[in-house]
Amino acid sequence: MTEKTNWKLQPGVNLAPEVVDEVAKVACALKSLSAYTTFAMEREDCPEDLRKIVDDGLEAMARIFQW
């Protein structure tokens, strides 16, 4: 049975299916963290260095996956 995924790799990115699934989990976690930091920034209690780390991670994931 083949499991359908919602992850689409950027053109030219070649990863083994089991690696894609694990990296996709990291991407999902980063997107969730991004939503949290956006909420925290609105409340002004989120450190700027955390925002930078999250943004850098999201940029890295965007080089692998199409959002």
TORKOL-4160 file (C-alpha; in steps of 0.2 Angstrom, whole numbers, padded with zeros to 4 digits, m for minus):
67
<pt num="1" X="0000" Y="0000" Z="0000"/>
<pt num="2" X="0007" Y="0017" Z="m0005"/>
<pt num="3" X="0005" Y="0031" Z="0006"/>
<pt num="4" X="0000" Y="0048" Z="m0002"/>
<pt num="5" X="0010" Y="0063" Z="0004"/>
<pt num="6" X="0006" Y="0081" Z="0003"/>
<pt num="7" X="0025" Y="0086" Z="0001"/>
<pt num="8" X="0031" Y="0091" Z="m0016"/>
<pt num="9" X="0050" Y="0093" Z="m0018"/>
<pt num="10" X="0057" Y="0108" Z="m0027"/>
<pt num="11" X="0063" Y="0104" Z="m0045"/>
<pt num="12" X="0080" Y="0096" Z="m0045"/>
<pt num="13" X="0079" Y="0090" Z="m0026"/>
<pt num="14" X="0081" Y="0071" Z="m0025"/>
<pt num="15" X="0079" Y="0063" Z="m0008"/>
<pt num="16" X="0074" Y="0045" Z="m0004"/>
<pt num="17" X="0056" Y="0043" Z="0001"/>
<pt num="18" X="0060" Y="0039" Z="0019"/>
<pt num="19" X="0071" Y="0054" Z="0020"/>
<pt num="20" X="0058" Y="0066" Z="0013"/>
<pt num="21" X="0046" Y="0060" Z="0026"/>
<pt num="22" X="0058" Y="0064" Z="0040"/>
<pt num="23" X="0063" Y="0081" Z="0033"/>
<pt num="24" X="0045" Y="0085" Z="0030"/>
<pt num="25" X="0041" Y="0082" Z="0049"/>
<pt num="26" X="0055" Y="0095" Z="0052"/>
<pt num="27" X="0047" Y="0107" Z="0040"/>
<pt num="28" X="0030" Y="0105" Z="0048"/>
<pt num="29" X="0038" Y="0108" Z="0065"/>
<pt num="30" X="0046" Y="0124" Z="0058"/>
<pt num="31" X="0030" Y="0130" Z="0051"/>
<pt num="32" X="0021" Y="0128" Z="0067"/>
<pt num="33" X="0036" Y="0137" Z="0076"/>
<pt num="34" X="0034" Y="0151" Z="0064"/>
<pt num="35" X="0016" Y="0153" Z="0068"/>
<pt num="36" X="0020" Y="0153" Z="0086"/>
<pt num="37" X="0034" Y="0166" Z="0085"/>
<pt num="38" X="0022" Y="0177" Z="0074"/>
<pt num="39" X="0009" Y="0176" Z="0088"/>
<pt num="40" X="0023" Y="0180" Z="0101"/>
<pt num="41" X="0030" Y="0194" Z="0091"/>
<pt num="42" X="0013" Y="0202" Z="0091"/>
<pt num="43" X="0013" Y="0201" Z="0110"/>
<pt num="44" X="0031" Y="0208" Z="0110"/>
<pt num="45" X="0038" Y="0194" Z="0121"/>
<pt num="46" X="0047" Y="0184" Z="0107"/>
<pt num="47" X="0066" Y="0187" Z="0106"/>
<pt num="48" X="0072" Y="0193" Z="0090"/>
<pt num="49" X="0086" Y="0179" Z="0089"/>
<pt num="50" X="0072" Y="0166" Z="0089"/>
<pt num="51" X="0063" Y="0174" Z="0075"/>
<pt num="52" X="0080" Y="0174" Z="0065"/>
<pt num="53" X="0082" Y="0156" Z="0069"/>
<pt num="54" X="0065" Y="0151" Z="0063"/>
<pt num="55" X="0066" Y="0162" Z="0047"/>
<pt num="56" X="0083" Y="0154" Z="0043"/>
<pt num="57" X="0075" Y="0137" Z="0045"/>
<pt num="58" X="0060" Y="0141" Z="0034"/>
<pt num="59" X="0071" Y="0148" Z="0021"/>
<pt num="60" X="0081" Y="0131" Z="0021"/>
<pt num="61" X="0065" Y="0121" Z="0020"/>
<pt num="62" X="0059" Y="0132" Z="0005"/>
<pt num="63" X="0075" Y="0126" Z="m0004"/>
<pt num="64" X="0069" Y="0108" Z="m0002"/>
<pt num="65" X="0050" Y="0109" Z="m0003"/>
<pt num="66" X="0037" Y="0119" Z="m0012"/>
<pt num="67" X="0025" Y="0127" Z="0000"/>
